[in-house]
Amino acid sequence: MTRHVVLRQFSGLCRAALVGIVAWCLLVAAPAALGGPRLQLHFTSSVGYWPLDEAEGDVAHDRSGQARHGAIVAAKWTDAAPADLGHALRFDGETAYVKISDDQQIIPRTGDWTVMAWLNITSDGTADTFLQAGLGDDQSHRALFYHRDGELRLWSPGSGNVVAAPGIAGDGWRHVAFRRAGRAVELYIDGELVSAGDAPELVVGAGLMMGARPGQRSMPLGGKIAQVVVSDRALPQEQIAAFHKSPAADFVLSVKTIAAAPGERIRMTVRALDEDGQPLADGAYTDIIRVDHGTLDPPVVNIPEGQSAAHFTWTHDQPGTYSVTASHPGIDSATLPIKLVPTPPTIAVSSPDHHAGLLSPDAAFCFRITGHAPLEPKDITVELNGEDVTGRLEWAGEPGDREVSLAGFEPDTTYRAVITARSEWGEARHTATFKTFADRIDGYRGIWWAHGPVRDRPGVKSYDWPHFKYSGPLSFAWGHTLTPMAVYAPEVNKTFFVYGGDTGPKDRYLMIMISYYDHENHRVPRPKIVRDQRGVDDPHDNPSLTIDADGHIWVFIAGRGRHRPGQIFRSAEPYSIDKFEKIISREQTYSQIWHVPERGFFHLLTLYTAGRELYWETSRDGDDWTDEPAENLSKLAGFGGHYQVSRNQGGKVGTAFNYHPEGLVDRRTNLYYLQTTDFGETWTTIDGTPVRTPLEQVHNPALITDYESQGKVVYPSKLLFDADGHPVILYITSFGASPSPKNDPREWKITRWTGQRWVTTRVTTSDHNYDMGSLYIDGDQWTLIAPALSGPQPYFTGGEVGVWSTDDPDREGWPLKRRVTRDSPFNHCYLRRPHNPVDPFFAMWADSDSSQSSLSRLYFTNSTGDRLYKLPYKMDG
């Protein structure tokens, strides 16, 4: 019987070049010819390799040797693949995905890694996830590798968009690689570095999926994927480039060399196999590994009797080509050459701790450079906005691990630092952008954001509408999620307001901002940063506020489900925005916070316990908020999901809400109302009938109007109480979620309680479901101020602002009294009112180009709409 020793290498991506010169080897999965020594090499630490070349079946096989095979759901095989790869998987942008694991840690959680794939994005590229980790119970450490709004990105809850580069939708097949080395994360397209970021807090959760499951907030992939690779090493750029240059379909069986960095521990396995390639465990094999250079661990490698394999590592700190040999008398030997490739230094920025982040003018810009080759100060240069500032650098650390800092910045300035580090083993370059704001911004800058188009789903037709579901000026979004966003304080004659701000015209860098309008002096200060959202650009994190009996201002920041916590802040001094203290960080979404005199805080919020479910909590002094809301709070409603609007008046708290059939927000419908007059002890319908909470059935006593049976969707905008204390609900109805004209008419309606029955009236019409405005009731005068007039970007979010007013709320079609804006370059939207408005700060909103990313400006107007004020985008004082 012929015996073989098979040497398996577990650290180093290897691949054969098509021209016959082997540069790197990936892995060998197919059986080799028997009858002599042979080598089998596995992917780096056997993390994962899915060539997607099966051409048939419903399994995507993992050829790394770890058997992490993927279950294919609705994705189809195609031979329209990159050159030499043969086959790929096509994803339909709706229901297709490949589930690899929900709970296995595949991408390393905190260490180095590389993720690569061939992609062909065939959709418009506004919302396409091609790979994601952090599934199952680990969504707080979610990582999305996706294409959104014309950019290729890596996003995580704690770090936001770590890297982003111009998108590849419609470009055909492109090779994409994301590489993490220490704190640094890099993005490569077709082997070229296109973006770099710093992610010190990036933690990648367990599980892995190609594409995205259909469902809430899902971003399914529209396009094709081929050859997915996951490594637990930060692969050198030249190795990433090799995958782009030589996308071979079949990898050679006889591997000539592997690539690794000097000093790297190369993990290997040696196995004894019989002539059929089966494990051989009929004897002991002692001292079977020989090396010409380097160090083995353990120094002597044995396969004990009764076993067929042994594991060991080899290390050497100098570049070059070396060999590891497995041999034993009477058994064919195997030799594996290993090439240690010189690697350039690694650069990681530590302050600011987020890419494109904020840095106080009196703080230092800090970065760290590490490398296997020594680094002296002369080897490192820095350009700051084009100026060589190397002479200003401060140094610390050892030659192989340098900590460098740079100080002396002007305030309110955007800086671009280009760091270059050179060693005998190559050159590295890193670009970092940061802005020097301390705790205030020198102007009122709104944020632009967009949600991708509505794709056809069962019961949710898009009518092939290609544009955003909603987009544009989202600083005061949304009326059905956050309230109040402004409160007038008569004690100081100021209206305090919060909003989602940005650092620049197109930065898409969300900050939670607060300011006030001084009624006596008709002035505003520089707005204050309550919290830097550290790269998050999604205004779902927008704030709300209230003021307690002592004048302390409370800011509630909405998180995003379970994966992005919200926070509660309190001003250090009454009626002051100079300093805020964080009270708690926890799961909380869509905060609607009311301070009820003599009782304390009443907080209505949403938790993603089973869709968007409604909860409430109370606190006397704000010092006992729970850190486990899902476990400790009371649920109000949970039958599919809900959006709500709420109001407090004289101790009565009311809420009006819709529901989401089958959990689909794009089918939101129906109108419900509940109220409490005893601080949440009892919830009743409008006629005082107590209800048992949580509501769990669609048809329940709180139901006002069954719009589902009419085929209409419902978008709540505002809840008020009239002069008699009766609730009045403002909302929009239409025939679908998409902005398509086929879903017209979009009707602004009020539904009010007369004391005996609910009455519904049409106020006006609009061209978008999210044209949100505000309602005002002053005695017998009922007024709507809203962006309901057609704007410069029709059928995109917003429009021109108008005032509709009547003394007969039951009149069908209220008369338009005034156009507040006209001939605007941008749409205006998300018009909000202070809880207790006082002229001239009666309504506030933002504008932007809703069809494409642009700057966004903030406005306010008075009660009649005959005065329009624009807050300064840039302030010198």
N, C-alpha and C positions, 0 to 999 in steps of 0.2 A: 504494500500500500504506500503510495506516495503522499508525503506530508508537505504542507505549505505553511509558511508564516506570512500573515497579511498584516502590513503596517498601516494603520489608519491615522491620519493627521486631523486634528480637531481645531486648528487655529491658523487660519490663513485662507483667503479666497483664492482659488487657483483656476486658471482657465487656459485653454490651448488656443493659440492664435491660428487663424485660418491658413496663414502662409507657411506654417510648419515650425515657426519659432515660438516655443511655449513661453507665454508671459505670466499668466496666472491660471490656476486650476480651480474649478468650482467644486465639483464632486463627481463621483462615479456611482451610478445607481444600478446600471445593468450588470449582469454577471460577466466576468471576464472568461476568456478561454482557459480551460484547465490544462494541467500537465506541466506546469512550471511556476516559478515564483511570480507573484503579481502584487500590485499595489492597489489599494482602495483609499481614496481621499474623500473626506467629508467636508461639507461646508463649515465655515468658522464655528467651532463649538457646536455644530449641528443645530443651529437655531431654526432655520427654515428656508426651504427652496421649493418654489412651486413653478415649474417651467410652463404649465398650462398648455401642454402639447398633446394631450390625450386624444383630442378630436372627437371624442364621443363619451357618453356616460355622464353620471351625475356626481362624480368625485374628482376633485382637484388634488392629485397626489403630491405629497411632500417627499421630495427626493433627497432630503438631508440625512435620512436615516432615523429621524425621530418620529416618523409616522404621524405627523400632525396634518392629516389629510383634511381637506375642506369639503363640506357638503354644498353642492351647487344648487341654488334655488332660482329658477326662472332665467338664469343666464344661459346663453346659447354659444355653441362652438362655432368658430369661423376660421376660414383659412386666409382671411385678410389680415395677415400678421406681419411684423417687421421682417426684413430680409433675413433669410436663413433660419427663422424660428418656426415656420410652418403653420402653427395654429395659435389661436388666442381665444379669449372669452369675450362675448359681447353682452353688455349690460343695457337694459332698455330704458333706464332713467325713471322707472316706476317701481317695479317689484323685484328686480334681480339683485342677488347678492351671493356671496360665498361665505358661509360660516365655518371658520377654522376652529375656534374655541371661545367659550364665554369666560373661562376661569383659569386657563393656563397662562403663565407669564412667559410670553414669547419674545416680544421686544424687551430688552433689559429695562428694569424699573428705573434705576438711577444711573447706571454706568454708561459706558460708550456703546454706540451702535451705529449701524448703517442700514437704511431701508431703500431698496431700489425696485423699479418696475418700468416696463415699457407701457406708455399710455397713449391712447388716441381718444381725446375728448371730442365727441361728435355733437354734443348738445351746445347750447349757447354759453356754457361755462359759468353760469351764475350760481349754481349750487350743486356741486358734484363731488361726493366723497369716494375716493378710490381705495382708501385703507383706513381703518380705525382700530384703536386699542382702548382699553378701559371700558369693558362691557360688563354685563351682569351686575354684580354688586359693587363694582369698582369704578363707577362712572365719575366719581370725584377726581379721578386721575385719567380722564379720557384724553386721548390724543387723536386728532383728526388730521389726516393727510388729504387735503381736498383742494378743489378748484372753485373759487367763488368770486363773483363780481369782477371777472377779468383778471384774477390773480391766482397764482399757485401758492398754497400756504400750508404751514403746519401750525395748528392751534391746540392749546390746552387751557382748561379752566383757570389755572393759577398763573399762567404766563401769557395768555392771550395769543395773538399771532406772533409766533416766535420768529419765523422767517416768512417772507412773501416776495414774489417776483412776478413780472408780467406773465399773463396766462398763456396757455398753449391750446385753447379751444380752437378747433378748426385747422390746426397746423399739421394734421396727420400724426404719424407715430413719432413720439419723442421719448428719450430715455431720461428718467427722473430719479434723482438720488437725494435722500436726506441723510446727513451725517452728523452725529453728535460726538464731540471729543471734549470731555470735561464739561465746562459750562457752555462752550461754544456749540452752536448748531449752524450747519451750512446746508445750502440747497444748490444742487447741481442740475443743469439741464444739458443733455447731450455731452456730458463729461466736463462741462465748463461751470466754474463757480459763478452763481448769479446773485446770491443773497447770503448774508450771514447775520446771526443774532446771538444774543446772550440769554441763557435760560437757567439761572442758578437753581430755581425751584421746580424745574420740569421733572415731573414724576409720571412715568408711563404705566398705566394700569394693566391688569391682566386681560387676557382675551385678545382675539384678532379676527377681523372680518374684512373681506374685500367688498367694496360697495357699501350700501346702507339698507337696512330693513325699511320697508315702507312704514309710515306711522308719523306720530307727532314730531315736528321739528326735524323730520328726516330729510336728508339731502342725497337721494339715490343717484347713482352714477349713470350718466348717459354717454356711453362710449365703450372702448375696448381695453383690455389689460392683457399683457403677456409677460412671462418670466418675472415673477415676484421673488425678491431675495431679501432676507432679514439676517443680519450679522450682528454679533455682539462685539465687534471691533469697529473703531473709526477707521475705515479703509482709506488708504492714500488716494489722492486725486487721480494719480495715474492708473490705479487699479479700477476706480470708478469709470474712468475714460475707456479702459479696455472693454468693459461690458457694453459701452455704446458702440465702439468700433467693430467689435466682433460678436454679434449676437448669434452665435452658432446654435443650431438646433440639437446636435448630438455632441456631447463632451467625450474627449478621448478617454480610453480606459487605462492607458499607460501614462501616468503623470510624471512629468520631467522635473518640475520645480514648484515651489510655493513661495509666496511673498509675505513677509512680516517685517516689523520694525525691529531695529537693534534693541536689545533689552527686553523684548516681549517674551512672555512665557508661552511656548508652543506646546499645547496639550495634545498628546497622542495616545493611541491604543495599539498594542500589538496582540494579534490573535493567531492561534494555531488552527488550521483548517485541514480537513482531509481532501481527497482528490475530487470529491463532489462539492467542495466548497462549504461543507458543514463544520461546525465547531468540533474541535478535537480536544478531549480532556482525559486522555488515557495515560498521561505521564507528566512529570515535572520538567520544566525547561528553565535552566538557571543561567544568569548573567548573559542574557541574549541580546542586549543592545550595545552597539559600539558607535562612538562619535569621534570625529577627527579634531573638533574644537568644541568649546562650550561646556555647559554643566548639565548633568542629568539630576533629576529629583524623582525618585530616590537614586542614589549613585549606582546601585546595582538593581537591574530590572529582572524579575523572575515571573514565570507563569507557574503557580503552584500546582501540585498534583490535584486532579479533580476539577481544575478550572481550565478555560480555554483562552483567557485574555488577561492582560495586565495594562495598567494605565500609568503614564509618566509624563514629565515635562522636560523640555530642553530649552536652555537659555544661553544667549551669547550677546555681548554688548557692542560688537563691531560689525559694520557692514561687510558683506561678502557672500560667497556661495559655499555652503557647507553640506555635509551629508550625515544622515543617521542610518545605521544598518542594523537589521535584525538577523541574527544567525544562530544556528545551533547544529552540532554534529548530526548528520543524517537527515537534516531538513533543509529544503531549499531556502536560501537567504533572500532578503529583500532590502533594497537600498532606496532611500528617499533624499534627494538633494533639497536643501532649503536655502532660499535666497533672502538674506536680510537686506532690505532696501533702506537706504538713508531717507529719513523723513524730516521735513522742515519743522521748525518750531510751531507750537500751538499757541494761539492768542485768544484770551478770554477776558471780556470786560466785566468788572465787578461793581463798578459804580459809574453811572446809574445801573441798577440791577435789572433793567429791562431795556430791550432794544427800542430806540427812539424815545427813551424815557425822560423824566424830568430830573434836573440837577440844580440844587440850590447854588446861587452865584458864589457863595463863600465856601462851597464844598469842593472836593478834589475829584477829578475824573481819574479812575483807577482801572488798571488792567494787569493781567498776569501773563507772563510768557514762559512756557516750559519747553524743554527739548532734551533729547538724548545727547546732543552735542553742546558744549559750553556756549553761553551767550555773555558777551561783554557789552557794556553800555554803547560802545561804538557800533555794535551790530543792530541797534534798534533806532529807528527814526519815527517821528510823528509830525504829520502836517495837520494843521488846524485851520479850516476854511482856506486852504491853499498856502498857508504860511508855515514854514519850518519852525517848529517850537521845540525841537529836540533838546536845545540848551536849557529849557525850563523843567525838564523831567527830574523827578526825585526817584532814587533807586533803593531797593531793599532785596534781601534774599540771596540765594546762591547762584552761581553761573548757570546751572541747569534749571533754575526755578526763580525767575525774576518777578518781583512785584514793583510796579511802576505807577507813579501818580503825577498828575498835572493839575495845577491850580491857577487862579487868577483869571476869572471870567467876568464878562460884562453881563448885567442882568437883562432879562427879556430878549435873549438872543438865541438863535438856532446855530448850533455848531456841528460841523462834520469833521470827524477825526479819522485820518488814514494812518494806521499803524503798520509799519513794515519791520519785520524781524528776519535777520539773515544769519545762517550758520553754515558750517562746512557741508551740511547735508541739505541745504536748500533754503528757499525764501518763502515766507508766509506774509500775507497781507490781510488786514481786517479793517473794515470801515464801520464806524459807529456814529450814529446821529443822536444828539441830545439837545434839550432846550433848558435854558437857565431861568426858570421861574422858581421863586421861593415858595410862597404860600398864596400868592395872588397872580392873576393873569392881567396883562395890560390891554384888556378889551373884552368885549362880549362876543364870543365866537361859538356859534351853534355847530352841531355835528350832523353830518350827512351819513345816511345808512340806507340799505335797501334789503328787502327780502326777495328772493328769487321768484320767478314766475310760478304760477299755480299749474302743476302738471295734472293731466287727467288721472283721476283715481275713481274707484267705484263710487258713484253718487256725487262726485265733485268734478264737474266738467269745466275745463279751461277754455273751451272753444278755440283752441290753438292760439290763444293770446300770448304773444312772445315777451311781453314786458313785465316789469317788476309787479309783484303782488301789492307791495307798498314801498315807498321810497321817499328820499328827500329830507326835509327839515324835521328831524325827530328829537330836538332838544326838549320839547314839552310833551312827548308821546308817553303814554296813551291815556285818553280820557277814561277808558274802560279798565285801566289797570292801576293807576297811581292817582291819589288825591289826598289832600289838597297839595298844590305846588306853590301856592302863595297865600299868605295870611297877613291881613292888616293889623297892626298893633297900635291902638289909639293912644297908649301910654307914651309912645315916642313919635307918633305921627309918621310911621314908616310902614311900607308894605314890604315884607320879607318874601323873597321868592327863590326857588331852586330850579335847576335845569341841568341837562347833560351838555357839557361844553367840550370844546376841542382846542388843541394847541395852535392850529393853523388852518388855512383855507381848505386843504385836502389831506390833512394828516390822518384823519379817522382815528384819533387817539382820545378816548372818552375820559373826561374828568367830571366828578360830581361837584357842581358849583353852587354857591349861594351868594346872594347880594340883597340889596334893598333899594327901594325908591323912597327918597326923602321928600315927603309932600310939602314940607315947609319951604325948602330951598330948591325944589325941583331939580334934584341932582341924584346921581348914582355914584358909588365908589368903585374902585377896582374890585371885580368879583373875587371871592375867596375860594380856594380849592379845599373842599372838605375831604375829598379822597381822590387820589390818583388811581385810576382803574388798571394801570399797568399793562397797557396794550390792548385791553378789551375795547372793541369799537361798537359794540352792540348796545343801543339805548334801552334794551330791556332792563338794564341796570339803573335806569333813571331814578331820581329821588322823589320823596314827598316830605312834607314838614308839618309840624304843629308847634304851638307855643304853650307852655304850661302856665300855671297860675302865678309863678314867680318870675315869669318873663324869659325863662330859658328856652332856647330854640332847639327843637329835636328834629334831626334829619334821619329819615329812614331810607336806606339804600336798598333797592330791590336786587336780589341776586337772580340767578337763572337756574331754577330747579334745584336739584341736589348737587350738581357739579360745580356751581359757582355761588359761594355763600353771599348773603346780604349782610348789612351792618346797621347798627344804630349808633348815632353820634348825638352828643348834647353840647351846647355852647357852654364854655367855661364861665361866662358872665351873662347876666340877663340882657336881652335885646342887643347882643353883641355878636358879630361874626368874626371877631379877631382870632379866636381859638376854639377848637372843638375837641372833645374827649370821646374816644371810642368806648361805648358801653358794652357792646357784644358783637360778635361775628357768628352767624349761624345760617341755617337754611331759612330763607324767607323770600317770597316772590310777590310782586304786585302789592306793595304796602299801601293801605288806605288807613290813615292814622288820624284819630279825633281825640282832642282833649275835652272831656266833659266836665263842666264846673262841678266842684264838690265831690266828684266821683273818681276822676283820674283819666287814664288813657284807655281808649277803646280802639283796638287794632284789628281790622279785617285784612286778611291776606290769603294768598294762594300757596298751596303745597302740592308738589307733583307726586302725590301718594298713589293715585290711580287716574292719571290724567290731571288736569288742572282743577283741583278740588278746593272748595272754599272753607276757610277756618276763621276763628276769631279768638282773641285773647284780651284780657284786661289787666291793668296794673295801676295801683293807687299812685305810686310815686316814680315808677319807671326804674326801680332798682331790683326787680325780680323777674326779668325776662328769662324764659327757659332756653337752654341751649339745645334742647331736643324737641322742636316744635311738633314734628310728626308723631311723637309719642305722647306729648303732654297737652296739646291744644285740643279744643273742641271743634268738631267738624260741623259745618253748617249745611253743606250740600255736596253730594258726590254721586252723580249719575251721568257719567260720560265726560264731564269737564265743564267749566263755566268761566265766563268773564262777568265782572260786576261793576256797578257804580254805586256809591254809597253817600250818605249825608247824615250829619248830626244837627239837630235843632232842639234846643231846650231839653236835652237829655234823651230825646228820642233818636235812635239810630236806625236808619232804614237802608236796605240794600235791594237793588234791582239787578237781575242777572238773566243770562241766556243759558242754553245747554248745548253740548257738542255731541251729536249722535255718533255712537261707536267711537267716541274719543277724538273725532275728526274736527279740528277747529274750523276748517273751511266749510263745514256744514252747520255752523253755529246758528241756532234758531230758538224760537219761543221767547216769551217774556214772563218773568216771575218777579214777585215782590214779597219780602218779609221785613218785619220791624221788631224792635225791642224797646221797651220803655223802662226796663228795670236792670239796665247795664248787663244784658246778656243772660240773665237768669231764666228768662222766658222769651221765646220767639213766637210771634203771632202773625196771622194774615192781616190784611188791611182792616177787617171787621173785628179784630181782637180775638179771633179764634186761635188758641194755642196750637202749635204744631210740634211734633216730635222730631228732633234733629239727631242725626243728619237726614235731610231729605234724600231719598234713594230711588224714587220712582219718577219717571218723566211726567206723568199726570198726577199731580199732587195739589193740595189746597193753595199753594202759593202761585199756581199758574194763572196768568192774566189772559194771555192770547196764545193760541196754538197756531203759530206761524209755520210750523213744520207741515201741517196739513195743507197749507197754501203754497208750499214749495218756496218759501222765502227764508233768507238768512237775516239775522238781527245783529246790529252793531250798536250797543249802548254807548252813550256819550256823556250824559249828565243826569243826576238826580237832585231835585230841589223839593222844598216844601212851600206851598202857597201861603197866602195870608191866613188861611184857616188851618194851617198845619197839615194839609193833605199832600201826599206825594205826587210829584210830576216827573215823568221819565222822558228824557230826550234820547232819540236813537234814530238809526238809519236802517231801512230795509231794502233788499234788492233780491234778484233771482239767482245770485251766485257769488262766489268769492272772487272770481277773476274780474279784473277791471274792464273786461270786454264790454263793448256797447250792447252786446246781446243780453247782458244782465240788467239793462235798464228796465224800468225807471228805478233810480235810487232815491228813495223818498225820505226826507226828514219828517219825523213824526213826534208828537208828544202823546203820551197816554197818562191821563190824570184821574185821580179819584175825586168824585164830586161830593162825597159824603154818603152816596147811595150806590154808585156804580162807577165802573171804569169807562172813560170816554177817550177815544183815539181820534186825533186830528192830523191831517197832513199840513206841514208848514211850508215846505218848498222842496225842490229836487236838486240833485248833485250829480257829478259824473264819476264819483269814486266812493267806495265804502268807508274809507278812512278820512274823509273830509270832515274831521271832527271840530265841533265848535261848542259854544257855551250858551246857556239859557239864563235869563234874568227876569225876575218878577218883582215889580215895584208897584205895590198897590194893585190897581187895575191894569197896569201896563205890562204887557208880556213882550220880551225882546229876545231875538236870537241874533248873536253875532257869530258869523261862521264863514269859512272859506268855500262857500257853496256856489259861487259864481265861476264860470269857466275861466281858466287861467291860461298862461302861455304854454303850459304842458298839459293839454287836455287828456283826460283818462289816465293821468298819473296823479299821485296823491296831492291833494290841495287844489288851490285855485286863487281867485281874487276874493277879498274879504268884503262882506256886505252886512247891512243891518236890516233885519226884518222885524216889524213891530206891529202890535195890535192891542186893542182893549177888549177884544173878543177872542179868547183862546180857542173857542170851538169853530172859528172861521176856517174853512178849507182854503189853504193858500194864503199865508200872511203877506201883506204888501211889503215890497222892498222900499225902505225909507232912505237908504244912503249906500253908496259905494265907498267903502273906506279906502280901498286900493284900486288902482286902475293902471293899465298899460305897464304892468310890472314885467321885469325880465324873467323872474322866477315865480314859481308857485308859493303861496303862503299856506301853512297848515298847522294843525294841532293847536287850535286857539283855546286857551285855558283862562279861567276866571279865578281871581282870589276867592278864598272861602267867604270873605266879607268885603267885597270890593268898595273902594272909595275913589272918586274921581281925583286925578285923571287916569289912575292906574286901574282900569276896569277890565281889560282883556290883554293877554300877552300871547305871542306866538313867534314862530321863526319862518324864514323863507330859504329856498335853495332851488336849484334846477333839479326837479324830481326825476328827470330822464337820465341824468348822468351826474357823477360826483362833482361837487362844486362847493364853494364857500357857503356858509349859512349865517344869516344875520337875525338879530332879535328885535322885536317891535312891541309897542303897547299902544293902546288907544283909550279914549274916554268913553263914557256911557252912551253918548249919542253918535260916536264914530266920526265926529267932525274935526278931531285932532289926532294926528298920527305921529308917533315918536319912534325913531330908530335909535337903539342903543349903540354907542360907539364901538366899532369893531377894533379900533386901535386907539389907545389912550396914552397921552404923553404925561399926564399928571399922576 
